[in-house]
């Protein structure tokens, strides 16, 4: 499950259309290699002309990743093993308190993370990708 968050080829399986990770020296990392502390990312999604750029704050190689998202917000992803299962805990914090951020970040990201975490579960447990990739149906599912 750690790879699902830290390797471009895996994160594109359930979350992104395109993922580029760069190491701390700004060199592009191979698609099958895990991110490291101090790196950066460039992400884009199906059907949206948005490119998200951020920093990798912490990637411990096992069960914790922290990165910036939606500006300077922080996202913590903690993985806990329970037998053959893995619990994914996501916390987005350091969210601005202005009116625009209340809607676009608090509500928008909550809806997005809810969908994409569901898709993570679906892809890895059943092999079914729930993302809409049909331009005529933009706004449905993702």
DAVENPE-V640540 format. One record per pair of residues at least 4 apart in sequence whose ideal C-beta (glycine too) atoms are under 7 Angstrom apart, sorted by sequence separation. I is the first residue (numbers start at 1). GAP is how many residues later the second one is. D is the distance in whole Angstrom. If there is no record, write none. Layout:
# DAVENPE-V640540
i->[I/I]
gap->[GAP/GAP]
d->[D/D]
This chain:
# DAVENPE-V640540
i->[2/3/7/8/11/12/22/23/29/35/60/68/69/97/100/101/102/103/104/105/106/107/108/109/110/111/112/113/114/115/116/117/118/119/120/121/122/123/11/12/22/45/68/81/82/96/101/103/123/132/4/5/12/22/23/29/44/58/59/68/69/80/95/122/123/3/4/12/22/44/58/79/80/11/20/21/58/66/67/122/132/42/43/57/66/79/132/4/57/66/95/119/131/132/8/42/56/57/77/78/95/119/130/131/8/41/55/65/118/119/8/23/40/41/54/55/77/21/24/40/54/64/24/40/41/54/63/75/76/23/40/63/22/39/52/57/75/92/21/22/38/37/73/74/21/36/73/74/20/35/37/73/9/19/20/37/72/73/8/9/36/69/90/7/19/35/7/34/7/18/41/115/7/16/17/34/90/115/6/16/17/6/16/17/88/3/73/88/70/70/6/6/2/5/2/5/2/1/1/46/47/1/46/47/47/46/45/15/14/14/14/14/13/14/4/4]
gap->[4/4/4/4/4/4/4/4/4/4/4/4/4/4/4/4/4/4/4/4/4/4/4/4/4/4/4/4/4/4/4/4/4/4/4/4/4/4/5/5/5/5/5/5/5/5/5/5/5/5/6/6/6/6/6/6/6/6/6/6/6/6/6/6/6/7/7/7/7/7/7/7/7/8/8/8/8/8/8/8/8/9/9/9/9/9/9/10/10/10/10/10/10/10/11/11/11/11/11/11/11/11/11/11/12/12/12/12/12/12/13/13/13/13/13/13/13/14/14/14/14/14/15/15/15/15/15/15/15/16/16/16/17/17/17/17/17/17/18/18/18/19/19/19/20/20/20/20/21/21/21/21/22/22/22/22/22/22/23/23/23/23/23/24/24/24/25/25/26/26/26/26/27/27/27/27/27/27/28/28/28/29/29/29/29/31/32/32/35/39/53/59/60/60/61/72/77/78/85/85/85/87/87/88/91/96/97/101/102/105/106/109/110/115/116/120]
d->[6/5/7/6/5/5/5/5/5/5/5/6/5/7/6/5/5/5/5/5/6/6/6/6/6/7/6/6/7/6/6/7/6/6/6/6/5/7/6/7/6/7/7/6/6/4/7/7/7/5/5/6/7/6/6/7/7/6/5/6/5/7/6/5/6/5/7/5/6/5/7/5/4/5/6/4/4/6/6/5/5/6/4/4/7/6/4/7/6/5/5/7/6/6/4/5/5/7/7/4/6/5/6/5/7/7/7/5/7/6/6/6/7/6/5/5/5/5/4/7/4/5/6/5/7/6/7/7/5/5/7/4/6/4/7/7/5/6/6/5/7/6/6/5/5/7/7/5/7/5/6/5/4/7/4/6/6/5/4/6/6/7/6/7/6/5/6/7/7/5/7/7/6/5/6/7/7/6/4/7/6/5/6/5/7/7/6/7/5/6/6/6/6/5/7/6/6/5/4/6/7/7/5/6/5/7/7/5/7/5/5/4/6/7/6/7]
